[in-house]
Amino acid sequence: MRMLKFVSVLALSLVMVTGCNTVGGFGKDLSKVGGTIEKTADEVKNSNGK
């Protein structure tokens, strides 16, 4: 019974760590996309004024 609890806690910990890394990676990707959109919008805005 004790070994089952240990394995369960270990498995749950691994799932949680993997989930955090996935969410963190998604946040970085989303930030990169936002930066690209902002850069493109600034380029369009500046090119219309010329």
N, CA, C and O atoms as a Tripos MOL2 file, in Angstrom:
@<TRIPOS>MOLECULE
protein
  200   199    50     0     0
PROTEIN
NO_CHARGES

@<TRIPOS>ATOM
      1 N           0.8350   -1.1970    0.0000 N.3       1 MET1
      2 CA          0.0000    0.0000    0.0000 C.3       1 MET1
      3 C           0.8740    1.2530    0.0000 C.2       1 MET1
      4 O           0.5670    2.2320   -0.6800 O.2       1 MET1
      5 N           1.9410    1.2140    0.7510 N.am      2 ARG2
      6 CA          2.8300    2.3650    0.8430 C.3       2 ARG2
      7 C           3.5040    2.6440   -0.4990 C.2       2 ARG2
      8 O           3.6790    3.7970   -0.8910 O.2       2 ARG2
      9 N           3.8820    1.5660   -1.2010 N.am      3 MET3
     10 CA          4.5250    1.7000   -2.5030 C.3       3 MET3
     11 C           3.5430    2.2830   -3.5190 C.2       3 MET3
     12 O           3.9430    3.0730   -4.3730 O.2       3 MET3
     13 N           2.2890    1.9130   -3.4420 N.am      4 LEU4
     14 CA          1.2710    2.4410   -4.3490 C.3       4 LEU4
     15 C           1.1110    3.9430   -4.1670 C.2       4 LEU4
     16 O           0.9920    4.6750   -5.1490 O.2       4 LEU4
     17 N           1.1060    4.4110   -2.9230 N.am      5 LYS5
     18 CA          1.0190    5.8510   -2.6600 C.3       5 LYS5
     19 C           2.2270    6.5820   -3.2270 C.2       5 LYS5
     20 O           2.0920    7.6510   -3.8240 O.2       5 LYS5
     21 N           3.4180    5.9980   -3.0360 N.am      6 PHE6
     22 CA          4.6340    6.6190   -3.5380 C.3       6 PHE6
     23 C           4.6000    6.7300   -5.0620 C.2       6 PHE6
     24 O           4.9200    7.7840   -5.6130 O.2       6 PHE6
     25 N           4.2250    5.6750   -5.7320 N.am      7 VAL7
     26 CA          4.1620    5.6710   -7.1890 C.3       7 VAL7
     27 C           3.0970    6.6530   -7.6750 C.2       7 VAL7
     28 O           3.3010    7.3430   -8.6740 O.2       7 VAL7
     29 N           1.9830    6.7180   -6.9900 N.am      8 SER8
     30 CA          0.9190    7.6540   -7.3740 C.3       8 SER8
     31 C           1.3780    9.1000   -7.2490 C.2       8 SER8
     32 O           1.1260    9.9090   -8.1420 O.2       8 SER8
     33 N           2.0410    9.4290   -6.1640 N.am      9 VAL9
     34 CA          2.5460   10.7860   -5.9580 C.3       9 VAL9
     35 C           3.6060   11.1160   -7.0030 C.2       9 VAL9
     36 O           3.6260   12.2250   -7.5370 O.2       9 VAL9
     37 N           4.4760   10.1730   -7.2920 N.am     10 LEU10
     38 CA          5.5110   10.3780   -8.2910 C.3      10 LEU10
     39 C           4.8980   10.6210   -9.6710 C.2      10 LEU10
     40 O           5.3150   11.5360  -10.3810 O.2      10 LEU10
     41 N           3.9290    9.8220  -10.0460 N.am     11 ALA11
     42 CA          3.2640    9.9750  -11.3420 C.3      11 ALA11
     43 C           2.5440   11.3200  -11.4290 C.2      11 ALA11
     44 O           2.6270   11.9990  -12.4520 O.2      11 ALA11
     45 N           1.8520   11.7020  -10.3850 N.am     12 LEU12
     46 CA          1.1470   12.9810  -10.3640 C.3      12 LEU12
     47 C           2.1270   14.1480  -10.4730 C.2      12 LEU12
     48 O           1.8510   15.1290  -11.1620 O.2      12 LEU12
     49 N           3.2570   14.0430   -9.8010 N.am     13 SER13
     50 CA          4.2740   15.0920   -9.8650 C.3      13 SER13
     51 C           4.8290   15.2390  -11.2730 C.2      13 SER13
     52 O           5.0180   16.3580  -11.7500 O.2      13 SER13
     53 N           5.0870   14.1390  -11.9330 N.am     14 LEU14
     54 CA          5.5930   14.1820  -13.3060 C.3      14 LEU14
     55 C           4.5820   14.8230  -14.2510 C.2      14 LEU14
     56 O           4.9560   15.6100  -15.1200 O.2      14 LEU14
     57 N           3.3200   14.4940  -14.0870 N.am     15 VAL15
     58 CA          2.2700   15.0840  -14.9250 C.3      15 VAL15
     59 C           2.1970   16.5860  -14.6920 C.2      15 VAL15
     60 O           2.0560   17.3510  -15.6460 O.2      15 VAL15
     61 N           2.2900   17.0160  -13.4460 N.am     16 MET16
     62 CA          2.2090   18.4420  -13.1290 C.3      16 MET16
     63 C           3.4000   19.2060  -13.7050 C.2      16 MET16
     64 O           3.2280   20.2970  -14.2490 O.2      16 MET16
     65 N           4.5880   18.6500  -13.5930 N.am     17 VAL17
     66 CA          5.7840   19.3080  -14.1210 C.3      17 VAL17
     67 C           5.7020   19.4060  -15.6370 C.2      17 VAL17
     68 O           6.0320   20.4470  -16.2060 O.2      17 VAL17
     69 N           5.2770   18.3560  -16.2890 N.am     18 THR18
     70 CA          5.1340   18.3560  -17.7440 C.3      18 THR18
     71 C           4.1010   19.3910  -18.1640 C.2      18 THR18
     72 O           4.3080   20.1080  -19.1420 O.2      18 THR18
     73 N           3.0040   19.4760  -17.4460 N.am     19 GLY19
     74 CA          1.9630   20.4580  -17.7610 C.3      19 GLY19
     75 C           2.4680   21.8820  -17.6310 C.2      19 GLY19
     76 O           2.1330   22.7290  -18.4590 O.2      19 GLY19
     77 N           3.2600   22.1630  -16.6200 N.am     20 CYS20
     78 CA          3.8050   23.5060  -16.4270 C.3      20 CYS20
     79 C           4.7370   23.8800  -17.5660 C.2      20 CYS20
     80 O           4.6990   25.0080  -18.0560 O.2      20 CYS20
     81 N           5.5700   22.9450  -17.9880 N.am     21 ASN21
     82 CA          6.4770   23.2280  -19.0970 C.3      21 ASN21
     83 C           5.7060   23.4760  -20.3850 C.2      21 ASN21
     84 O           6.0840   24.3380  -21.1780 O.2      21 ASN21
     85 N           4.6430   22.7390  -20.5960 N.am     22 THR22
     86 CA          3.8420   22.9080  -21.8020 C.3      22 THR22
     87 C           3.1580   24.2770  -21.8020 C.2      22 THR22
     88 O           3.1640   24.9730  -22.8180 O.2      22 THR22
     89 N           2.5840   24.6550  -20.6940 N.am     23 VAL23
     90 CA          1.9170   25.9550  -20.5930 C.3      23 VAL23
     91 C           2.9350   27.0850  -20.7370 C.2      23 VAL23
     92 O           2.6580   28.0960  -21.3810 O.2      23 VAL23
     93 N           4.1020   26.9140  -20.1420 N.am     24 GLY24
     94 CA          5.1500   27.9220  -20.2600 C.3      24 GLY24
     95 C           5.6040   28.0840  -21.7010 C.2      24 GLY24
     96 O           5.8100   29.2030  -22.1720 O.2      24 GLY24
     97 N           5.7590   26.9800  -22.3920 N.am     25 GLY25
     98 CA          6.1430   27.0370  -23.8060 C.3      25 GLY25
     99 C           5.0770   27.7000  -24.6520 C.2      25 GLY25
    100 O           5.3920   28.4670  -25.5620 O.2      25 GLY25
    101 N           3.8160   27.4110  -24.3600 N.am     26 PHE26
    102 CA          2.7160   28.0370  -25.0890 C.3      26 PHE26
    103 C           2.7060   29.5450  -24.8590 C.2      26 PHE26
    104 O           2.4540   30.3160  -25.7850 O.2      26 PHE26
    105 N           2.9740   29.9590  -23.6440 N.am     27 GLY27
    106 CA          3.0240   31.3940  -23.3380 C.3      27 GLY27
    107 C           4.1280   32.0920  -24.1060 C.2      27 GLY27
    108 O           3.9300   33.2040  -24.5950 O.2      27 GLY27
    109 N           5.2900   31.4610  -24.2220 N.am     28 LYS28
    110 CA          6.3910   32.0390  -24.9910 C.3      28 LYS28
    111 C           6.0320   32.1350  -26.4630 C.2      28 LYS28
    112 O           6.3140   33.1460  -27.1060 O.2      28 LYS28
    113 N           5.4070   31.0820  -27.0090 N.am     29 ASP29
    114 CA          4.9950   31.0970  -28.4110 C.3      29 ASP29
    115 C           3.9750   32.1950  -28.6660 C.2      29 ASP29
    116 O           4.0600   32.9110  -29.6630 O.2      29 ASP29
    117 N           3.0200   32.3230  -27.7680 N.am     30 LEU30
    118 CA          1.9830   33.3380  -27.9180 C.3      30 LEU30
    119 C           2.5830   34.7320  -27.8430 C.2      30 LEU30
    120 O           2.1700   35.6270  -28.5810 O.2      30 LEU30
    121 N           3.5370   34.9200  -26.9720 N.am     31 SER31
    122 CA          4.2190   36.2100  -26.8540 C.3      31 SER31
    123 C           4.9730   36.5460  -28.1370 C.2      31 SER31
    124 O           4.9650   37.6930  -28.5850 O.2      31 SER31
    125 N           5.6150   35.5610  -28.7170 N.am     32 LYS32
    126 CA          6.3570   35.7540  -29.9590 C.3      32 LYS32
    127 C           5.4090   36.1570  -31.0920 C.2      32 LYS32
    128 O           5.7260   37.0450  -31.8840 O.2      32 LYS32
    129 N           4.2560   35.5080  -31.1670 N.am     33 VAL33
    130 CA          3.2630   35.8450  -32.1930 C.3      33 VAL33
    131 C           2.7630   37.2690  -31.9850 C.2      33 VAL33
    132 O           2.6120   38.0200  -32.9490 O.2      33 VAL33
    133 N           2.5090   37.6420  -30.7480 N.am     34 GLY34
    134 CA          2.0570   38.9990  -30.4450 C.3      34 GLY34
    135 C           3.0910   40.0310  -30.8450 C.2      34 GLY34
    136 O           2.7370   41.0890  -31.3670 O.2      34 GLY34
    137 N           4.3550   39.7460  -30.6130 N.am     35 GLY35
    138 CA          5.4260   40.6610  -31.0060 C.3      35 GLY35
    139 C           5.5010   40.8240  -32.5180 C.2      35 GLY35
    140 O           5.7290   41.9270  -33.0150 O.2      35 GLY35
    141 N           5.3110   39.7400  -33.2450 N.am     36 THR36
    142 CA          5.3280   39.7900  -34.7020 C.3      36 THR36
    143 C           4.1540   40.6100  -35.2290 C.2      36 THR36
    144 O           4.3210   41.4070  -36.1520 O.2      36 THR36
    145 N           2.9900   40.4270  -34.6600 N.am     37 ILE37
    146 CA          1.8150   41.1980  -35.0790 C.3      37 ILE37
    147 C           2.0330   42.6780  -34.7970 C.2      37 ILE37
    148 O           1.7120   43.5270  -35.6290 O.2      37 ILE37
    149 N           2.5760   42.9850  -33.6300 N.am     38 GLU38
    150 CA          2.8270   44.3800  -33.2710 C.3      38 GLU38
    151 C           3.8390   45.0150  -34.2290 C.2      38 GLU38
    152 O           3.6580   46.1580  -34.6480 O.2      38 GLU38
    153 N           4.8860   44.2950  -34.5710 N.am     39 LYS39
    154 CA          5.9030   44.8030  -35.4890 C.3      39 LYS39
    155 C           5.2980   45.0640  -36.8660 C.2      39 LYS39
    156 O           5.5650   46.0970  -37.4790 O.2      39 LYS39
    157 N           4.4900   44.1360  -37.3450 N.am     40 THR40
    158 CA          3.8440   44.2960  -38.6430 C.3      40 THR40
    159 C           2.8920   45.4780  -38.6310 C.2      40 THR40
    160 O           2.8450   46.2440  -39.5930 O.2      40 THR40
    161 N           2.1450   45.6350  -37.5700 N.am     41 ALA41
    162 CA          1.2170   46.7720  -37.4670 C.3      41 ALA41
    163 C           1.9800   48.0970  -37.4720 C.2      41 ALA41
    164 O           1.5430   49.0590  -38.1050 O.2      41 ALA41
    165 N           3.0970   48.1550  -36.7850 N.am     42 ASP42
    166 CA          3.9080   49.3770  -36.7780 C.3      42 ASP42
    167 C           4.4700   49.6810  -38.1710 C.2      42 ASP42
    168 O           4.5160   50.8380  -38.5880 O.2      42 ASP42
    169 N           4.8950   48.6390  -38.8840 N.am     43 GLU43
    170 CA          5.4080   48.8240  -40.2410 C.3      43 GLU43
    171 C           4.3220   49.3600  -41.1730 C.2      43 GLU43
    172 O           4.5780   50.2540  -41.9800 O.2      43 GLU43
    173 N           3.1260   48.8210  -41.0640 N.am     44 VAL44
    174 CA          2.0060   49.2560  -41.8990 C.3      44 VAL44
    175 C           1.6430   50.7090  -41.5570 C.2      44 VAL44
    176 O           1.4060   51.5310  -42.4430 O.2      44 VAL44
    177 N           1.6060   50.9950  -40.2770 N.am     45 LYS45
    178 CA          1.2660   52.3580  -39.8400 C.3      45 LYS45
    179 C           2.2880   53.3540  -40.3600 C.2      45 LYS45
    180 O           1.9170   54.4290  -40.8300 O.2      45 LYS45
    181 N           3.5520   53.0190  -40.2850 N.am     46 ASN46
    182 CA          4.6040   53.9200  -40.7450 C.3      46 ASN46
    183 C           4.6320   54.0410  -42.2600 C.2      46 ASN46
    184 O           4.9730   55.1060  -42.7730 O.2      46 ASN46
    185 N           4.2910   53.0030  -42.9850 N.am     47 SER47
    186 CA          4.3300   53.0610  -44.4420 C.3      47 SER47
    187 C           3.1510   53.8620  -44.9990 C.2      47 SER47
    188 O           3.2450   54.3900  -46.1060 O.2      47 SER47
    189 N           2.0440   53.9630  -44.2570 N.am     48 ASN48
    190 CA          0.8930   54.7370  -44.7090 C.3      48 ASN48
    191 C           1.1490   56.2380  -44.5800 C.2      48 ASN48
    192 O           0.5490   57.0340  -45.3040 O.2      48 ASN48
    193 N           2.0120   56.6170  -43.6890 N.am     49 GLY49
    194 CA          2.3010   58.0240  -43.4780 C.3      49 GLY49
    195 C           3.2670   58.6020  -44.5020 C.2      49 GLY49
    196 O           3.4370   59.8190  -44.5610 O.2      49 GLY49
    197 N           3.9010   57.7610  -45.3060 N.am     50 LYS50
    198 CA          4.8990   58.2300  -46.2720 C.3      50 LYS50
    199 C           4.3030   58.5620  -47.6000 C.2      50 LYS50
    200 O           5.0210   58.9700  -48.5140 O.2      50 LYS50
@<TRIPOS>BOND
     1     1     2 1
     2     2     3 1
     3     3     4 2
     4     3     5 am
     5     5     6 1
     6     6     7 1
     7     7     8 2
     8     7     9 am
     9     9    10 1
    10    10    11 1
    11    11    12 2
    12    11    13 am
    13    13    14 1
    14    14    15 1
    15    15    16 2
    16    15    17 am
    17    17    18 1
    18    18    19 1
    19    19    20 2
    20    19    21 am
    21    21    22 1
    22    22    23 1
    23    23    24 2
    24    23    25 am
    25    25    26 1
    26    26    27 1
    27    27    28 2
    28    27    29 am
    29    29    30 1
    30    30    31 1
    31    31    32 2
    32    31    33 am
    33    33    34 1
    34    34    35 1
    35    35    36 2
    36    35    37 am
    37    37    38 1
    38    38    39 1
    39    39    40 2
    40    39    41 am
    41    41    42 1
    42    42    43 1
    43    43    44 2
    44    43    45 am
    45    45    46 1
    46    46    47 1
    47    47    48 2
    48    47    49 am
    49    49    50 1
    50    50    51 1
    51    51    52 2
    52    51    53 am
    53    53    54 1
    54    54    55 1
    55    55    56 2
    56    55    57 am
    57    57    58 1
    58    58    59 1
    59    59    60 2
    60    59    61 am
    61    61    62 1
    62    62    63 1
    63    63    64 2
    64    63    65 am
    65    65    66 1
    66    66    67 1
    67    67    68 2
    68    67    69 am
    69    69    70 1
    70    70    71 1
    71    71    72 2
    72    71    73 am
    73    73    74 1
    74    74    75 1
    75    75    76 2
    76    75    77 am
    77    77    78 1
    78    78    79 1
    79    79    80 2
    80    79    81 am
    81    81    82 1
    82    82    83 1
    83    83    84 2
    84    83    85 am
    85    85    86 1
    86    86    87 1
    87    87    88 2
    88    87    89 am
    89    89    90 1
    90    90    91 1
    91    91    92 2
    92    91    93 am
    93    93    94 1
    94    94    95 1
    95    95    96 2
    96    95    97 am
    97    97    98 1
    98    98    99 1
    99    99   100 2
   100    99   101 am
   101   101   102 1
   102   102   103 1
   103   103   104 2
   104   103   105 am
   105   105   106 1
   106   106   107 1
   107   107   108 2
   108   107   109 am
   109   109   110 1
   110   110   111 1
   111   111   112 2
   112   111   113 am
   113   113   114 1
   114   114   115 1
   115   115   116 2
   116   115   117 am
   117   117   118 1
   118   118   119 1
   119   119   120 2
   120   119   121 am
   121   121   122 1
   122   122   123 1
   123   123   124 2
   124   123   125 am
   125   125   126 1
   126   126   127 1
   127   127   128 2
   128   127   129 am
   129   129   130 1
   130   130   131 1
   131   131   132 2
   132   131   133 am
   133   133   134 1
   134   134   135 1
   135   135   136 2
   136   135   137 am
   137   137   138 1
   138   138   139 1
   139   139   140 2
   140   139   141 am
   141   141   142 1
   142   142   143 1
   143   143   144 2
   144   143   145 am
   145   145   146 1
   146   146   147 1
   147   147   148 2
   148   147   149 am
   149   149   150 1
   150   150   151 1
   151   151   152 2
   152   151   153 am
   153   153   154 1
   154   154   155 1
   155   155   156 2
   156   155   157 am
   157   157   158 1
   158   158   159 1
   159   159   160 2
   160   159   161 am
   161   161   162 1
   162   162   163 1
   163   163   164 2
   164   163   165 am
   165   165   166 1
   166   166   167 1
   167   167   168 2
   168   167   169 am
   169   169   170 1
   170   170   171 1
   171   171   172 2
   172   171   173 am
   173   173   174 1
   174   174   175 1
   175   175   176 2
   176   175   177 am
   177   177   178 1
   178   178   179 1
   179   179   180 2
   180   179   181 am
   181   181   182 1
   182   182   183 1
   183   183   184 2
   184   183   185 am
   185   185   186 1
   186   186   187 1
   187   187   188 2
   188   187   189 am
   189   189   190 1
   190   190   191 1
   191   191   192 2
   192   191   193 am
   193   193   194 1
   194   194   195 1
   195   195   196 2
   196   195   197 am
   197   197   198 1
   198   198   199 1
   199   199   200 2
@<TRIPOS>SUBSTRUCTURE
     1 MET1         2 RESIDUE 1 A MET
     2 ARG2         6 RESIDUE 1 A ARG
     3 MET3        10 RESIDUE 1 A MET
     4 LEU4        14 RESIDUE 1 A LEU
     5 LYS5        18 RESIDUE 1 A LYS
     6 PHE6        22 RESIDUE 1 A PHE
     7 VAL7        26 RESIDUE 1 A VAL
     8 SER8        30 RESIDUE 1 A SER
     9 VAL9        34 RESIDUE 1 A VAL
    10 LEU10       38 RESIDUE 1 A LEU
    11 ALA11       42 RESIDUE 1 A ALA
    12 LEU12       46 RESIDUE 1 A LEU
    13 SER13       50 RESIDUE 1 A SER
    14 LEU14       54 RESIDUE 1 A LEU
    15 VAL15       58 RESIDUE 1 A VAL
    16 MET16       62 RESIDUE 1 A MET
    17 VAL17       66 RESIDUE 1 A VAL
    18 THR18       70 RESIDUE 1 A THR
    19 GLY19       74 RESIDUE 1 A GLY
    20 CYS20       78 RESIDUE 1 A CYS
    21 ASN21       82 RESIDUE 1 A ASN
    22 THR22       86 RESIDUE 1 A THR
    23 VAL23       90 RESIDUE 1 A VAL
    24 GLY24       94 RESIDUE 1 A GLY
    25 GLY25       98 RESIDUE 1 A GLY
    26 PHE26      102 RESIDUE 1 A PHE
    27 GLY27      106 RESIDUE 1 A GLY
    28 LYS28      110 RESIDUE 1 A LYS
    29 ASP29      114 RESIDUE 1 A ASP
    30 LEU30      118 RESIDUE 1 A LEU
    31 SER31      122 RESIDUE 1 A SER
    32 LYS32      126 RESIDUE 1 A LYS
    33 VAL33      130 RESIDUE 1 A VAL
    34 GLY34      134 RESIDUE 1 A GLY
    35 GLY35      138 RESIDUE 1 A GLY
    36 THR36      142 RESIDUE 1 A THR
    37 ILE37      146 RESIDUE 1 A ILE
    38 GLU38      150 RESIDUE 1 A GLU
    39 LYS39      154 RESIDUE 1 A LYS
    40 THR40      158 RESIDUE 1 A THR
    41 ALA41      162 RESIDUE 1 A ALA
    42 ASP42      166 RESIDUE 1 A ASP
    43 GLU43      170 RESIDUE 1 A GLU
    44 VAL44      174 RESIDUE 1 A VAL
    45 LYS45      178 RESIDUE 1 A LYS
    46 ASN46      182 RESIDUE 1 A ASN
    47 SER47      186 RESIDUE 1 A SER
    48 ASN48      190 RESIDUE 1 A ASN
    49 GLY49      194 RESIDUE 1 A GLY
    50 LYS50      198 RESIDUE 1 A LYS
